[in-house]
Amino acid sequence: MTDFERKVYRIIFNMTRFGKNPSMEQLKRKTRKDEHAIRDAVKNLMRERMLKWDKEKEKWMF
């Protein structure tokens, strides 16, 4: 896991702990990266099974 992936993971983890799913705009503001970089990081985290999107509950699973 790269430093950037760790940062994205921690942002998603901390926000979902309080019942909020971070939007792309919030992730862009907090990481200061573009959408493409954020999507790549999330895809890698999902590939490594660190993150999973629950479609029924519409929230992230860890």
C-alpha distances in whole Angstrom, upper triangle without the diagonal:
4,7,8,6,6,10,11,10,12,15,15,15,18,20,20,21,24,25,24,21,20,22,20,23,21,18,19,21,19,16,19,17,19,19,17,14,14,15,12,9,11,12,8,8,11,11,9,11,10,12,16,19,22,25,27,26,25,22,18,18,15
4,5,5,6,9,10,10,12,14,15,16,18,20,21,22,25,26,24,22,20,21,20,21,20,16,17,19,17,14,16,14,16,17,16,12,12,14,12,9,11,13,10,10,14,14,12,15,13,15,18,20,24,26,29,28,26,23,20,20,17
4,5,5,6,9,10,11,12,14,15,16,18,20,21,23,25,23,21,19,20,19,20,18,15,16,17,14,11,14,13,16,17,16,13,12,15,13,10,13,15,12,12,16,16,15,17,14,16,19,21,25,27,30,29,26,23,20,20,18
4,5,5,6,9,10,11,12,14,15,17,18,20,22,23,21,19,16,17,15,16,15,12,12,14,11,8,11,9,12,13,13,9,9,11,10,7,10,13,11,11,14,15,15,16,14,15,18,19,23,25,28,27,24,21,18,19,18
4,5,5,6,9,10,11,12,14,15,16,18,21,21,19,17,15,16,15,17,16,12,13,15,13,10,13,12,13,13,13,10,8,10,9,5,7,10,8,7,11,12,11,13,10,11,14,16,20,22,25,24,21,18,15,16,14
4,6,5,6,9,10,10,12,14,15,16,19,20,19,17,15,17,16,18,16,13,15,16,13,11,14,14,16,16,16,13,11,13,13,9,10,13,11,9,12,14,12,13,10,11,15,17,20,23,26,24,22,19,15,16,13
4,5,5,6,9,10,11,12,14,15,17,19,17,15,13,15,14,15,13,10,12,13,9,8,11,11,14,15,15,12,10,13,13,9,11,14,13,11,14,17,15,16,13,13,16,18,21,23,26,24,22,18,16,17,15
4,6,5,6,8,10,11,12,14,16,17,15,12,10,12,11,13,11,8,10,11,9,7,11,10,12,12,13,10,7,10,11,7,7,11,11,9,12,14,14,14,11,11,14,15,18,20,23,21,18,15,13,14,13
4,6,5,6,8,10,11,12,15,15,14,12,11,13,13,16,13,10,13,15,12,11,15,14,16,15,16,13,10,12,12,9,8,11,11,8,10,13,12,12,8,8,11,13,16,19,21,19,17,14,10,11,10
4,5,5,6,8,10,10,13,14,13,12,11,14,15,16,13,11,14,14,11,11,15,15,18,17,18,16,13,15,16,12,12,15,14,11,14,17,15,15,11,11,14,15,18,21,23,20,18,15,12,13,11
4,5,5,6,9,10,11,13,11,10,8,11,12,13,10,8,11,11,8,9,13,13,15,15,17,15,12,14,15,12,11,15,15,13,15,18,17,17,13,12,15,15,18,20,22,19,17,14,12,13,13
4,6,5,6,9,10,11,9,7,6,10,11,13,10,8,12,13,11,11,15,15,16,15,17,15,11,13,15,12,10,13,14,11,13,16,16,14,11,9,11,11,14,16,18,16,13,10,8,10,10
4,6,5,6,9,10,10,9,10,13,15,16,14,12,16,16,14,14,18,18,20,19,20,18,15,16,17,14,12,15,16,12,13,17,16,14,11,9,12,12,14,17,19,16,14,11,8,9,8
4,6,5,7,9,9,10,10,13,15,16,13,12,16,15,12,14,18,19,21,20,22,20,16,18,20,17,15,19,19,16,17,20,19,18,14,13,15,15,17,20,21,18,16,13,11,12,11
4,5,6,7,5,6,7,10,13,14,10,11,14,14,12,14,17,18,19,18,21,19,16,17,20,17,15,18,19,16,17,21,21,19,16,14,15,14,16,18,19,16,14,11,10,12,13
4,5,5,5,6,8,11,14,16,13,13,17,17,15,17,20,20,21,20,22,21,17,18,20,17,15,18,19,16,16,20,19,17,14,12,13,12,13,15,16,12,11,8,7,9,10
4,6,7,9,11,15,17,19,16,16,19,19,17,19,22,23,24,23,25,24,20,21,23,20,18,21,21,18,18,22,21,19,15,14,15,15,15,18,18,14,14,11,10,11,11
4,6,9,11,14,17,18,15,16,19,19,17,19,22,24,25,23,26,25,21,22,25,22,20,23,24,21,21,25,24,22,19,17,17,17,17,19,19,15,14,12,12,13,14
4,7,10,13,16,17,15,16,19,19,18,20,23,24,25,23,25,25,21,21,24,22,19,22,23,20,20,24,24,21,19,16,16,14,14,15,15,12,11,9,10,12,14
4,6,9,13,14,11,12,16,16,15,17,20,21,21,19,22,22,18,18,21,19,17,20,22,19,19,23,23,21,18,15,15,14,14,15,16,12,11,8,10,13,14
4,6,10,11,10,10,14,14,14,15,18,18,18,16,19,18,15,15,18,16,13,16,19,16,16,20,20,18,16,13,13,11,12,13,14,11,9,7,8,11,13
4,7,8,6,7,10,11,10,12,14,15,15,13,16,16,12,13,16,14,12,16,18,16,16,20,20,19,17,14,14,13,15,16,17,15,12,10,10,13,15
4,5,5,6,9,10,11,12,14,14,13,11,14,15,11,12,15,15,13,16,18,17,17,20,22,21,19,16,16,14,16,16,18,16,13,12,12,16,18
4,5,5,6,9,10,10,11,10,9,7,10,11,8,9,13,12,11,14,16,16,16,19,21,20,19,16,17,15,17,18,20,19,15,14,14,18,19
4,5,5,6,9,10,10,10,10,9,12,13,11,12,15,15,14,17,20,19,20,23,24,24,22,19,20,18,21,21,23,21,18,17,17,21,22
4,5,5,6,8,10,11,11,11,14,14,11,13,16,15,14,18,19,18,19,23,23,23,20,18,19,18,20,21,23,21,17,16,16,19,20
4,5,5,6,8,8,9,8,12,11,8,10,13,11,11,14,16,15,16,19,20,20,17,15,17,16,19,20,23,21,17,15,14,17,18
4,6,5,5,5,6,7,10,9,8,11,13,12,13,16,17,17,19,21,22,23,20,18,20,19,22,23,26,24,20,19,18,21,21
4,6,5,8,9,10,14,13,11,14,16,15,16,19,20,20,22,24,25,25,22,21,23,22,24,25,28,25,22,20,20,23,23
4,6,8,11,12,15,13,11,14,16,14,15,18,19,18,20,23,23,23,20,19,21,21,23,25,27,25,22,19,18,21,20
4,5,9,10,12,10,8,12,13,11,13,16,16,16,18,21,21,21,19,18,20,21,24,25,28,26,23,20,19,21,20
4,7,10,12,10,10,13,15,13,15,18,19,19,21,23,23,25,22,21,23,23,26,27,30,28,25,23,22,24,24
4,7,8,6,7,10,11,11,13,15,16,17,19,21,21,23,21,20,22,22,25,26,29,28,24,22,21,23,23
4,6,6,7,9,10,11,13,15,16,17,19,20,22,23,21,20,22,21,25,25,28,27,24,22,21,24,24
4,6,5,6,9,10,11,12,14,15,16,18,20,21,20,18,19,18,21,21,25,24,20,19,18,21,22
4,5,5,6,9,10,11,12,14,15,16,18,20,19,18,19,18,22,22,26,25,22,21,19,22,22
4,6,5,6,9,10,11,12,14,15,17,18,17,16,18,19,22,23,27,26,22,21,19,21,21
4,5,5,6,9,10,11,12,14,15,16,15,14,15,15,19,20,23,22,19,17,15,18,18
4,5,5,6,9,10,10,12,14,15,14,13,14,13,17,18,21,21,17,16,15,17,17
4,6,5,6,9,10,10,12,14,14,13,14,15,19,20,23,23,20,19,16,18,18
4,5,5,6,9,10,11,12,11,11,13,14,18,20,23,22,19,17,15,16,15
4,5,5,6,8,10,10,9,8,10,10,14,16,19,18,16,14,11,13,13
4,5,5,6,9,10,10,9,10,11,15,16,19,19,17,16,13,14,14
4,5,5,6,8,9,9,11,13,17,19,22,22,20,18,15,15,14
4,5,5,6,5,6,8,11,15,17,20,19,17,15,12,12,10
4,5,5,6,5,6,8,12,14,17,17,15,13,10,10,10
4,5,8,8,9,12,15,17,20,20,19,17,14,13,13
4,6,8,10,13,16,19,21,21,20,18,14,13,11
4,5,7,10,13,16,18,18,17,15,12,10,8
4,7,10,13,16,19,18,17,14,10,9,6
4,7,10,13,15,14,13,10,7,6,5
4,6,9,12,12,10,9,6,5,6
4,6,9,9,7,6,5,6,9
4,6,6,5,6,6,6,10
4,6,5,7,9,10,14
4,6,8,11,11,15
4,6,9,10,13
4,7,10,13
4,7,10
4,7
4
